[in-house]
Amino acid sequence: MKVEARYLTNEDGARVGVILSVDEYERLMEAVEDLEAIGAYDEDMAKIERGEADVIPWEESKRRRRHA
């Protein structure tokens, strides 16, 4: 993913800020959300593998939803 950005610098030339287009910003935020979802999935799968999470079979989950 190539990001087109302009940098704000201080008097010493050190980068202190970034200017992005709205499209670039939204694309980056979507990528962050995707990575957060992947991390949550990985964490949940690790809990299941360690036996630390209750697992309900899909058919049971569907049945419970129909009767809720």
N, CA, C and O atoms as a GROMACS GRO file, in nm:
protein
  272
    1MET      N    1   0.085  -0.117   0.000
    1MET     CA    2   0.000   0.000   0.000
    1MET      C    3   0.090   0.123   0.000
    1MET      O    4   0.167   0.145   0.093
    2LYS      N    5   0.079   0.201  -0.103
    2LYS     CA    6   0.156   0.325  -0.112
    2LYS      C    7   0.070   0.439  -0.060
    2LYS      O    8  -0.045   0.454  -0.101
    3VAL      N    9   0.126   0.518   0.029
    3VAL     CA   10   0.054   0.630   0.087
    3VAL      C   11   0.117   0.760   0.037
    3VAL      O   12   0.238   0.781   0.048
    4GLU      N   13   0.033   0.844  -0.017
    4GLU     CA   14   0.078   0.976  -0.060
    4GLU      C   15   0.059   1.071   0.058
    4GLU      O   16  -0.053   1.096   0.100
    5ALA      N   17   0.169   1.124   0.110
    5ALA     CA   18   0.161   1.210   0.226
    5ALA      C   19   0.257   1.326   0.212
    5ALA      O   20   0.359   1.317   0.144
    6ARG      N   21   0.221   1.435   0.276
    6ARG     CA   22   0.311   1.550   0.288
    6ARG      C   23   0.342   1.566   0.435
    6ARG      O   24   0.256   1.545   0.521
    7TYR      N   25   0.464   1.604   0.464
    7TYR     CA   26   0.508   1.615   0.602
    7TYR      C   27   0.520   1.759   0.646
    7TYR      O   28   0.560   1.847   0.568
    8LEU      N   29   0.485   1.783   0.770
    8LEU     CA   30   0.508   1.912   0.834
    8LEU      C   31   0.638   1.900   0.911
    8LEU      O   32   0.662   1.799   0.978
    9THR      N   33   0.722   2.000   0.903
    9THR     CA   34   0.850   1.995   0.973
    9THR      C   35   0.863   2.116   1.066
    9THR      O   36   0.800   2.219   1.046
   10ASN      N   37   0.948   2.099   1.167
   10ASN     CA   38   0.977   2.211   1.255
   10ASN      C   39   1.095   2.290   1.197
   10ASN      O   40   1.140   2.264   1.086
   11GLU      N   41   1.143   2.386   1.273
   11GLU     CA   42   1.251   2.471   1.226
   11GLU      C   43   1.379   2.394   1.198
   11GLU      O   44   1.461   2.437   1.116
   12ASP      N   45   1.397   2.279   1.265
   12ASP     CA   46   1.517   2.197   1.247
   12ASP      C   47   1.503   2.097   1.133
   12ASP      O   48   1.598   2.024   1.102
   13GLY      N   49   1.387   2.092   1.072
   13GLY     CA   50   1.364   1.999   0.962
   13GLY      C   51   1.313   1.863   1.007
   13GLY      O   52   1.294   1.773   0.924
   14ALA      N   53   1.290   1.847   1.137
   14ALA     CA   54   1.236   1.720   1.188
   14ALA      C   55   1.087   1.710   1.154
   14ALA      O   56   1.014   1.808   1.168
   15ARG      N   57   1.044   1.594   1.112
   15ARG     CA   58   0.903   1.574   1.080
   15ARG      C   59   0.821   1.575   1.208
   15ARG      O   60   0.852   1.504   1.304
   16VAL      N   61   0.717   1.656   1.209
   16VAL     CA   62   0.632   1.668   1.328
   16VAL      C   63   0.485   1.643   1.297
   16VAL      O   64   0.403   1.641   1.389
   17GLY      N   65   0.450   1.626   1.172
   17GLY     CA   66   0.311   1.602   1.134
   17GLY      C   67   0.301   1.549   0.993
   17GLY      O   68   0.398   1.549   0.917
   18VAL      N   69   0.181   1.504   0.960
   18VAL     CA   70   0.156   1.447   0.828
   18VAL      C   71   0.024   1.503   0.776
   18VAL      O   72  -0.072   1.520   0.851
   19ILE      N   73   0.022   1.531   0.648
   19ILE     CA   74  -0.102   1.572   0.582
   19ILE      C   75  -0.137   1.462   0.482
   19ILE      O   76  -0.058   1.429   0.393
   20LEU      N   77  -0.258   1.406   0.498
   20LEU     CA   78  -0.309   1.302   0.408
   20LEU      C   79  -0.437   1.351   0.344
   20LEU      O   80  -0.508   1.435   0.401
   21SER      N   81  -0.468   1.298   0.228
   21SER     CA   82  -0.599   1.325   0.170
   21SER      C   83  -0.703   1.246   0.251
   21SER      O   84  -0.669   1.152   0.322
   22VAL      N   85  -0.827   1.287   0.240
   22VAL     CA   86  -0.934   1.216   0.310
   22VAL      C   87  -0.939   1.070   0.263
   22VAL      O   88  -0.958   0.980   0.345
   23ASP      N   89  -0.922   1.047   0.134
   23ASP     CA   90  -0.924   0.910   0.081
   23ASP      C   91  -0.813   0.825   0.144
   23ASP      O   92  -0.836   0.711   0.183
   24GLU      N   93  -0.692   0.881   0.152
   24GLU     CA   94  -0.579   0.808   0.213
   24GLU      C   95  -0.608   0.778   0.359
   24GLU      O   96  -0.584   0.667   0.407
   25TYR      N   97  -0.659   0.878   0.431
   25TYR     CA   98  -0.690   0.860   0.572
   25TYR      C   99  -0.793   0.750   0.592
   25TYR      O  100  -0.776   0.663   0.677
   26GLU      N  101  -0.900   0.753   0.513
   26GLU     CA  102  -1.005   0.651   0.526
   26GLU      C  103  -0.952   0.513   0.491
   26GLU      O  104  -0.989   0.414   0.555
   27ARG      N  105  -0.865   0.504   0.392
   27ARG     CA  106  -0.807   0.376   0.355
   27ARG      C  107  -0.719   0.322   0.469
   27ARG      O  108  -0.723   0.203   0.500
   28LEU      N  109  -0.641   0.410   0.531
   28LEU     CA  110  -0.558   0.367   0.644
   28LEU      C  111  -0.644   0.324   0.762
   28LEU      O  112  -0.612   0.226   0.829
   29MET      N  113  -0.752   0.396   0.789
   29MET     CA  114  -0.839   0.360   0.901
   29MET      C  115  -0.907   0.226   0.877
   29MET      O  116  -0.925   0.148   0.971
   30GLU      N  117  -0.945   0.197   0.753
   30GLU     CA  118  -1.003   0.066   0.721
   30GLU      C  119  -0.899  -0.044   0.744
   30GLU      O  120  -0.933  -0.151   0.795
   31ALA      N  121  -0.774  -0.018   0.708
   31ALA     CA  122  -0.668  -0.117   0.731
   31ALA      C  123  -0.648  -0.140   0.879
   31ALA      O  124  -0.627  -0.254   0.922
   32VAL      N  125  -0.654  -0.034   0.959
   32VAL     CA  126  -0.641  -0.048   1.105
   32VAL      C  127  -0.755  -0.134   1.160
   32VAL      O  128  -0.732  -0.224   1.241
   33GLU      N  129  -0.876  -0.107   1.116
   33GLU     CA  130  -0.992  -0.186   1.162
   33GLU      C  131  -0.977  -0.332   1.123
   33GLU      O  132  -1.008  -0.420   1.203
   34ASP      N  133  -0.930  -0.358   1.002
   34ASP     CA  134  -0.908  -0.496   0.959
   34ASP      C  135  -0.805  -0.565   1.048
   34ASP      O  136  -0.825  -0.680   1.089
   35LEU      N  137  -0.696  -0.496   1.078
   35LEU     CA  138  -0.592  -0.555   1.164
   35LEU      C  139  -0.644  -0.579   1.306
   35LEU      O  140  -0.608  -0.679   1.368
   36GLU      N  141  -0.726  -0.488   1.357
   36GLU     CA  142  -0.785  -0.509   1.489
   36GLU      C  143  -0.875  -0.631   1.490
   36GLU      O  144  -0.874  -0.708   1.586
   37ALA      N  145  -0.954  -0.650   1.384
   37ALA     CA  146  -1.042  -0.766   1.375
   37ALA      C  147  -0.961  -0.895   1.368
   37ALA      O  148  -0.997  -0.994   1.431
   38ILE      N  149  -0.853  -0.893   1.292
   38ILE     CA  150  -0.766  -1.012   1.284
   38ILE      C  151  -0.706  -1.042   1.420
   38ILE      O  152  -0.700  -1.158   1.461
   39GLY      N  153  -0.662  -0.940   1.490
   39GLY     CA  154  -0.605  -0.960   1.624
   39GLY      C  155  -0.707  -1.018   1.721
   39GLY      O  156  -0.675  -1.106   1.800
   40ALA      N  157  -0.831  -0.968   1.715
   40ALA     CA  158  -0.936  -1.019   1.804
   40ALA      C  159  -0.966  -1.165   1.770
   40ALA      O  160  -0.984  -1.246   1.860
   41TYR      N  161  -0.971  -1.197   1.642
   41TYR     CA  162  -0.993  -1.336   1.600
   41TYR      C  163  -0.882  -1.426   1.653
   41TYR      O  164  -0.909  -1.532   1.710
   42ASP      N  165  -0.757  -1.384   1.634
   42ASP     CA  166  -0.644  -1.464   1.680
   42ASP      C  167  -0.649  -1.485   1.831
   42ASP      O  168  -0.621  -1.594   1.880
   43GLU      N  169  -0.685  -1.379   1.904
   43GLU     CA  170  -0.694  -1.390   2.050
   43GLU      C  171  -0.804  -1.487   2.090
   43GLU      O  172  -0.786  -1.569   2.179
   44ASP      N  173  -0.920  -1.477   2.024
   44ASP     CA  174  -1.030  -1.568   2.055
   44ASP      C  175  -0.995  -1.712   2.022
   44ASP      O  176  -1.026  -1.803   2.099
   45MET      N  177  -0.930  -1.735   1.909
   45MET     CA  178  -0.890  -1.871   1.872
   45MET      C  179  -0.790  -1.928   1.972
   45MET      O  180  -0.796  -2.046   2.004
   46ALA      N  181  -0.700  -1.846   2.020
   46ALA     CA  182  -0.603  -1.892   2.120
   46ALA      C  183  -0.675  -1.931   2.249
   46ALA      O  184  -0.639  -2.031   2.312
   47LYS      N  185  -0.776  -1.852   2.289
   47LYS     CA  186  -0.854  -1.887   2.409
   47LYS      C  187  -0.925  -2.020   2.391
   47LYS      O  188  -0.929  -2.102   2.483
   48ILE      N  189  -0.982  -2.042   2.273
   48ILE     CA  190  -1.051  -2.168   2.245
   48ILE      C  191  -0.952  -2.284   2.252
   48ILE      O  192  -0.981  -2.387   2.312
   49GLU      N  193  -0.836  -2.267   2.190
   49GLU     CA  194  -0.736  -2.373   2.190
   49GLU      C  195  -0.686  -2.406   2.331
   49GLU      O  196  -0.652  -2.520   2.360
   50ARG      N  197  -0.682  -2.304   2.418
   50ARG     CA  198  -0.638  -2.327   2.557
   50ARG      C  199  -0.752  -2.375   2.646
   50ARG      O  200  -0.731  -2.405   2.763
   51GLY      N  201  -0.873  -2.382   2.590
   51GLY     CA  202  -0.989  -2.426   2.668
   51GLY      C  203  -1.042  -2.318   2.761
   51GLY      O  204  -1.109  -2.350   2.859
   52GLU      N  205  -1.013  -2.193   2.731
   52GLU     CA  206  -1.054  -2.082   2.817
   52GLU      C  207  -1.182  -2.014   2.769
   52GLU      O  208  -1.223  -1.913   2.827
   53ALA      N  209  -1.245  -2.066   2.664
   53ALA     CA  210  -1.365  -2.002   2.611
   53ALA      C  211  -1.473  -2.107   2.591
   53ALA      O  212  -1.446  -2.222   2.556
   54ASP      N  213  -1.598  -2.066   2.615
   54ASP     CA  214  -1.711  -2.155   2.589
   54ASP      C  215  -1.738  -2.154   2.440
   54ASP      O  216  -1.745  -2.049   2.376
   55VAL      N  217  -1.754  -2.272   2.385
   55VAL     CA  218  -1.781  -2.285   2.242
   55VAL      C  219  -1.918  -2.350   2.226
   55VAL      O  220  -1.946  -2.454   2.284
   56ILE      N  221  -2.001  -2.286   2.145
   56ILE     CA  222  -2.135  -2.338   2.116
   56ILE      C  223  -2.138  -2.380   1.970
   56ILE      O  224  -2.105  -2.299   1.883
   57PRO      N  225  -2.176  -2.503   1.941
   57PRO     CA  226  -2.185  -2.544   1.801
   57PRO      C  227  -2.279  -2.452   1.722
   57PRO      O  228  -2.376  -2.401   1.777
   58TRP      N  229  -2.250  -2.432   1.594
   58TRP     CA  230  -2.327  -2.341   1.510
   58TRP      C  231  -2.475  -2.375   1.508
   58TRP      O  232  -2.558  -2.285   1.519
   59GLU      N  233  -2.509  -2.500   1.496
   59GLU     CA  234  -2.650  -2.539   1.491
   59GLU      C  235  -2.720  -2.503   1.622
   59GLU      O  236  -2.835  -2.458   1.619
   60GLU      N  237  -2.653  -2.520   1.735
   60GLU     CA  238  -2.711  -2.484   1.865
   60GLU      C  239  -2.731  -2.332   1.873
   60GLU      O  240  -2.832  -2.285   1.924
   61SER      N  241  -2.636  -2.258   1.823
   61SER     CA  242  -2.645  -2.112   1.824
   61SER      C  243  -2.766  -2.066   1.741
   61SER      O  244  -2.842  -1.979   1.784
   62LYS      N  245  -2.782  -2.124   1.622
   62LYS     CA  246  -2.897  -2.089   1.538
   62LYS      C  247  -3.028  -2.124   1.608
   62LYS      O  248  -3.124  -2.046   1.604
   63ARG      N  249  -3.033  -2.242   1.673
   63ARG     CA  250  -3.155  -2.282   1.742
   63ARG      C  251  -3.189  -2.184   1.855
   63ARG      O  252  -3.305  -2.147   1.872
   64ARG      N  253  -3.089  -2.143   1.930
   64ARG     CA  254  -3.113  -2.049   2.039
   64ARG      C  255  -3.164  -1.915   1.987
   64ARG      O  256  -3.250  -1.852   2.050
   65ARG      N  257  -3.112  -1.871   1.874
   65ARG     CA  258  -3.156  -1.743   1.818
   65ARG      C  259  -3.302  -1.749   1.772
   65ARG      O  260  -3.377  -1.652   1.787
   66ARG      N  261  -3.342  -1.864   1.717
   66ARG     CA  262  -3.481  -1.879   1.672
   66ARG      C  263  -3.579  -1.874   1.788
   66ARG      O  264  -3.692  -1.828   1.773
   67HIS      N  265  -3.534  -1.921   1.904
   67HIS     CA  266  -3.624  -1.929   2.019
   67HIS      C  267  -3.606  -1.813   2.117
   67HIS      O  268  -3.663  -1.815   2.226
   68ALA      N  269  -3.529  -1.715   2.081
   68ALA     CA  270  -3.506  -1.600   2.171
   68ALA      C  271  -3.612  -1.495   2.155
   68ALA      O  272  -3.608  -1.392   2.223
   0.00000   0.00000   0.00000
